[in-house]
């Protein structure tokens, strides 16, 4: 007898339907799984057999063949345990086969028949809705994230026998319902605020400009100057995520297995700060079975790379494509996965190996050659993709001891929201919601300069040796500064400030 259950496999961050077909045939007892399964799926036969027996059901003494279709999609992970077990029991006529056609089923089985959590339940929930199914059966710990998708029933289960009794019509399990909008409102808070930062007025202004136009930022300064503290608070002044954007971000964390079961929905913009020892695959994604990397986990948020020159050169150069395109494509022999990677890059570095080149308090011990080699680890093409470069000096004691509260994130965010609204109105229908993503043609249209501004840029290009890409970046940043002031035209003062943010890459190296 052949029975089919419905499950899914995650490729990239999207789920694809998988038909779990089970055939019981006469012959010597054998359990064979086909359909391009990975090691975890092939090993599931022992877990499934023990779970069925320990749940009080017989395991067939026949030739059991499990086919995971379509066979050209790689099946990995443990989420196929539960649908395979249910299909085997249905093939023995212990539950009606028709009931299996109404639900998408996911779950890992323990030896005692317990159902354990899996990755990618939110993506599978979207798939179940797209297929027009009645609902999905998932482990209880994944039910809340799956229930974020409206229009389908999410049945939370803890044991295999619960699934069998429910599908057999002998047990009623109420579908889990969550208020996604309420969860979203509850998660709109950050543990940091700009009021914590004293001094560093120029750096805070640079972060405000960067946030207003979604520009990438590089901070250069000695250890202890507050670069990490500034970067952590950047997300607090970025515009709020929409509910749809929050669900997209949650989907990435769900696929990566990093979703906090207590949070369910990520309503705040992610802040990712990987260590400089991270591998290429860890940063941009990949592996034998591709997984999202840090740049995808930072999607719609901030990716902070501290000690930028210490990162592997290959990893840094791999950032160039996602910085331009907002996504990363990883190709393997069996399939290709594309992950979103629309993030703001914030990097920090010391000016030299010891960290005190140019510091007014401590003398630098590095030779000019060591300084050039250290700063030269960052390639010109990568620097050209970072719009704003800013020096972050050591904070004087009088600023640290000041009792007057600094400007709050909410006040700064108000100015940024107004600047973003100006950009949205200007760029409506042009596919570039932020100044940082303007095309060359749009730069010529929306960043027109008067004669005085053109002379300033010409002088900067000639004296600082800036590239053509850097010239375009200056115009984009100047446009953002004008938007912050609510002015329709770019003034020479805006261009001068933008040049100041751009000159550091040629001044220091």
Secondary structure, 3 states (H helix, E strand, C coil): CEEEEEEEEEECCEEEEEEEEEEEECCCCEEEEECCECHHHHCHHHHHHHHHHHCCCCCCCCEEEEEEECCCCCECCCCHHHHHHHHHHHHCCCCCHHHHCCEEECCEECCCCEEECCCCHHHHHHHHHHCCCCEEEEEHHHHHHHCCCCCCEEEEECEHHHHHHHHCCCCCCCCCCCCHHHHHHHCCCCCCCHHHCCCCHHHHHHHHHHHHHCCCEEEECCCCCCHHHHHHCHHHHCCCCCHHHHHHHHHHHHHHCCCCCCCCCCCCCCEECCCCCCCHHHHHCECCCCECCHHHHCCCCEEEECCHHHCCHHHHHCHHHHHHHCEEEEECCCCEEEEECCCEEEEEECCCCCCCCCCCCCCCCCCHHHHHHHHCCCCHHHHHCCCEEEECCCCCHHHHCCCCCCCCHHHHHHHHHHHHHHHHHHCCCCCCCCHHHCCHHHHHHHCCCCHHHHHHHHHHHHHHCCCHHHHHHHHHHHHHHHHHCCCCCCCHHHHHHHHHHHCHHHHHC
